[in-house]
């Protein structure tokens, strides 16, 4: 980040004070050592007249001159201009040089906001990060984690997981599914709806889980969308004084009969069998004791198609944006079958005929790579 920011500061394309921020999986707590590095140029408000495409194209030349590899400008005309490049890195000694894949976008404040939201979830619930890492490994191994091939992004799977954890009830042990339940004890509180007063002392005088009646709409929470004219984003979520929520989640982890493996199985079961894709949308913008977001509401408010069957995921802040819009219907059916298969493998491993499998062996089992037909060779 510092290297790129230094290159930006020495160029004339962007005004003084332009910063480079890290967002995405490298900063949100849900990444891995192999995660790409997502970077965002934050230009000062006084420089709103910067020609983004031209400035980024000129910056591409500067990055090449500075030793960056494989600088790619193909996505400069996208809604959010993006430069892709590799940064050579050597920790010293005799270790082989590695290339760190980087995506540099311009004025992408909502991506930074999403990163902050997910990072807060990772701070209050480390188990959510563990589940996410397993699910991301599973999705990649099963070939259902490549948006360019019309399957779902890792970000989409994380949103599905948080939707599940903020929707399911602790008291319902079978599969964790909840549709209109009277019990209001989520595994993880919804940061966009949790009552701030309750969140400060959830295990003490706070009483039962509570949510606010409506999100605040004021000069601090409402911001103008960076590219959509006359569209404002409600950026509110509870993000300070997290000790109470962290204690709530830790208490759930230790006291609840649902072990991590049972939660993982429940996640797969929920999206394999329980979730009604024809009627509902995966969303974090619904309260715990309410039904999931209905497709008809999204059609009315944001113009989403009622005839596009399959997976639909509402972005936490850009409510008009479907995170799963790249997923084709045929690929959705394949993804759902993989949910079924993963759940079946976990259940079969839990009721073995012989020696029981360890947790690591179960994870290896559900994350078994898909065999390519070209891999079949004659004996």
Number of C-alpha atoms within 10 A of each C-alpha: 14 10 11 17 15 12 14 22 16 12 14 11 17 22 16 14 11 16 20 22 19 18 22 24 19 18 17 21 20 25 18 11 6 9 14 16 20 21 27 22 21 17 19 14 8 8 12 10 7 14 11 20 18 12 15 23 17 14 19 19 12 16 21 14 11 13 12 20 17 13 18 15 16 11 14 19 11 9 10 16 19 25 21 21 21 21 19 13 11 11 9 8 6 7 8 10 11 12 14 16 17 20 16 22 24 21 19 22 17 18 19 20 18 20 21 19 21 23 21 20 26 19 18 21 22 17 18 23 21 14 19 25 17 16 22 22 19 23 24 19 16 18 17 22 22 15 15 10 13 18 24 26 20 23 20 20 19 20 21 19 22 23 22 27 23 19 31 29 24 20 15 14 15 12 19 25 23 24 15 13 15 11 16 20 20 22 26 26 26 23 22 23 21 21 19 18 12 20 25 17 18 22 16 11 9 15 10 13 17 20 22 14 10 9 16 14 13 10 8 10 14 15 15 12 16 15 11 9 8 8 12 15 17 21 20 19 19 16 16 10 12 17 14 18 24 22 17 21 21 18 12 19 17 10 10 14 12 21 13 16 15 18 22 23 22 23 26 25 22 21 23 19 13 16 18 16 16 15 14 20 22 29 23 25 19 18 22 30 19 13 14 23 19 17 23 16 14 18 14 11 11 12 12 17 12 14 9 13 14 21 26 24 22 23 20 22 20 18 17 15 15 19 22 23 17 18 23 18 15 11 18 20 14 16 23 17 14 20 22 18 16 23 22 16 15 21 14 13 19 15 11 10 8 7 8 13 15 11 13 8 12 20 19 14 16 23 19 14 15 10 11 7 7 6 7 8 6 4 3
